[in-house]
Amino acid sequence: MRKLNAFQMRLPSLLVSLSFAFAVLPLADTIMAWVWVLFACAQGVVFAKVFKRVPELNSLTLNLLAIFCMLLLIFFAGQFGLLSTMINLLVVAGCLKLITMRTFADFHLVVIVLIFLVACGFIYHQALLYALYYSGILFATLFGTYLLNKGKISRKQSIRQASKMLAQAIPITILLFVMVPRLPPLWDAAEAKSSSTGLSESITPGDIANLAQSGDLAFRAEFSGAIPEAQDRYWRSIVLDYFDGKTWSMGDEMSNTDNTPPIAVSGPATRYLIIAEPNETRWLYALDVPIVQETVTDKPIFRNQSYQLFTQEVNKKQSLYIVDSYLSAPLNHFMTEYERQRYLQLPSESNPQTRAFVESSVSDEMSEQARLKALIAPFFEQDFAYTLRPPLMQDNPVDQFLFEYQRGFCSHYASALTYMLRLANVPARMVAGYQGGELQNDNILTVRQYDAHAWVEYWIEGSGWTRIDPTAIIAPNRTLAGLLSSIDEQDSELIDRPFTLGGFRDVPVFKQIRDFMVLIDHQWNQSVLRFDQDSQRDLITNLFGAFNAKNMTTFMFLILAAIALFIGAIFLPYRRWLGREVFNPAQSLIRVLEKRGFEKHRKETLQQFIKCIQPDLNEKQYAFLHAFMKRYYAKAYEGKAIHKKEFNKLLKAVKANF
Amino acid sequence: MKSIISSINRLRNTALIRRNHWLDKRIPAENTSQFNMSNTFIFPSSFGWAMIAMVLFLFILGTNYQNNVVLGMSYFFTAVLLLSLFHSYQYFTQHKIHFKAFEPDFENREIALNCELSSLQRYPGGEFIITAYNRSIQVPLKEKFKKAPASIMLPKMQRGYHVCKRVKVECFFAFGLYRCWSYLQPKHRILVYPSVLKAPLKLHQINEDDDNDLAQHTRLTQSDNLQGIRNYVETDPMHHVSWKHVAKGQGLLTKDFAEHAGLMGWLKLSDYGSADIEQSLRILSYQVQHLSQEQIEFGLDLGDTKILPNSGIPHLEKCLFQLATYGQPKLDRRASDAKA
């Protein structure tokens, strides 16, 4: 067991314990209080050891402490999940080892624990800044392990050496990243607890307890004229018409590509270009009533009877298209009896309280408008709240939401209202999309994932589909000024804002910086985080023209060859090989001497070298070497023309005499 | 239980013997070795194995969570492991080790194994661990050096002319992921003289017959030439005191003899009995040194080996060498190699 001495240990242990601390910080939520205490103790012990001489703890005390910690962990394991118990276990193990760091093995164990922790951190956080942060930690850790074997060289030199070696690993990492085939999950991984917004083809309001809001870009819109007011910017994307009591989903006929029905529009048109980011669905975005003028990318865009825009395949790449929207045109088209039935569909026997409430507040002679008014009255009168952390509502979610908790976010409100309207015999549907967006300048609007929204449309005989946004009743700011203004402070933690610079939001320079960072972050998202089987396939198709087993194999071999070439470039003594071709008398002499066991130090001159080995030589040998050297210097520095033959003769004599 | 342990030990011993036999063929004894393909071993250290397991674990974790960053980490450590393999090997093989000759010494004294590491300087610094006879030292290397000396104190050895056991030279450069090592055997031998044991001197004068040796001895010590008179020292024998001067009231003075000066004789092993041959050799070891200090010419008779009377340091060394190797299988002319 290699022991560490106090001198060797100082800097590496300081580095590793600091890295450990920094690696633990992002996981702060999952770490139990008593582990924090242990953590603080471990850090204290390391610092004390580095700056002072401290007697080692006796091993009995430590073993007892370890057993005590394990018992505590087991005791608390039930309350925490498996993953967080594992993280706590790692932190405890790391802390205990930090306290007793005596041998190389102890040190290496801490390093391994640290790498584990970083990996756990990456499961929770993958943004670019986190990646950079963790890379810093990993570098410090590996540098610490380098220091253990550094010998007697300066810190500067060792930093240079270690960075060089680690930097060499980066190209190989990238090549491997591109080459190694992506596998599907080997078994079901535990899902992370929160869900993030963005759109999906079904919505189950009651299931999501934490709505983590992503600041990723959804799309940009460039208007040719004035941008509509915030309360008019309802970007339609998905229309949900089927409700099973818990989940809203869409019927199959929605994405029928056969008929894009012509629609009659009137009023002024608003023209804009949309640059939509890939979104893993087939649905695109537009304001009502949209007519697609042009698609810049080559895939066709269709529109169905619910005014949704969609493509034939999932949007893996950016889509660019120009749309004319007729904001003031009514959304009316003829409704068949079949469609009427679809928009009145109800799950049987669920949410009885809501049923009772609708029955008591609506009567047959009321108009659609009057029924709506009666149904949304509770939102005005009672104490409803808008929150991103609603309680779980799993049995009869609408009942629970309306009569028990009265807390929720947009899809809770939209779901409840649609359901009530249908109970009141008014055809209704839920629409999901984005609302609002942030003005970049006079005609560019960026819409982010946290702008995702859900609202309701109901059918009025004669005037068609009419939009009603129940969330706007509870949190009017949500529609007027965006999400950030309508939530309380606790909720705002959930929002992953893209590099907000607090009070500087309005300073143009910061805005530019922010936009630049957003762009980089976006690149990181696209090229690293979303790199998958399909990206690999696209890459191979681009390179070889087609994706098949043969091309895949060629691709992998090419990458492996590239890695081998790279390693060869670093390690093969090609300089010596290349040098052999030019005649250098000094080099040949040195090579001859090397073969006979006299090694020249890299920084020695020929003269110094010969002087250095003089004691080991007899007179004759020395005389020959001296003569050789004289002639070499005469040729090299005095410019005398001495023929190669002469050197070769002398070299022969040297060879004969050694 | 005992039998199991003993059989395990026996197995281990045979394995060790096999290994050494194989090593003798693969890496013959050499005083200067350049580390290269033929004498260098490389294998992941325990940390290296842990890292390999880590890479696999990260790969599974990354695949299961479909997390590209974790996968990237896994690839990064794969790359580090791969590069580290070459760096370790190149670092190790840029070095050369030179073993210096052992200084002969006596039993129950520690002998130093001195060696020198030198490098071609592609990588600065680094640290070597040299292990000989289960004793290790760490040799940290400097940024700029030509030769780094290292010295290990070997455990006490019995008298004899020993072959040095294999010396393990290893390093964990750069991140401790790989262990690069070599088992080297210095050609130099370790010469251990018998330790000294004081005993009365028995010296046979040349041409004297064996049966008279005791009488001869007495005569020898008494017939020394008187060189002069000097002040008495407590250790002087009483019979050397010049009583004439005492009687004259001039205080205690000692007759100073030119002891043994100009004399020569034979030391014989047979004089000291054969009950404990080691003991006898130790006595001879003392006497040989003593006589040499007094610059008396003497010969050494060990039965089958005889060294003709002579004096001086080379003679002493010859005698001590014979005493050290007494009773051991005869050696070739390596004896001179050891001193060369």
Interface residues (C-beta under 8 A of the other chain):
Chain A: R2 F104 A105 H108 L109 V111 I112 I115 F116 V118 A119 F122 I123 Q126 A131 L138 L142 T145 Y146 L148 N149 K150 G151 K152 I153 S154 Q157 S158 Q161 A162 M165 L166 Q168 A169 I170 I172 T173 L176 F177 V180 R182 L183 P184 P185 L186 W187 A189 V528 L529 R530 F531 D532 I563 I567 I570 F571 G597 E599 H601 R602 K603
Chain B: T32 S46 F47 A50 M51 M54 L58 I60 L61 T63 N64 Y65 Q66 N67 N68 V69 V70 L71 G72 M73 Y75 F76 F77 T78 A79 V80 L82 L83 S84 F86 H87 Q90 K96 S118 L120 Q121 Y123 P124 G125 G126 E127 I129 P140 L141 K142 E143 K144 K146 C171 F172 F173 A174 F175 G176
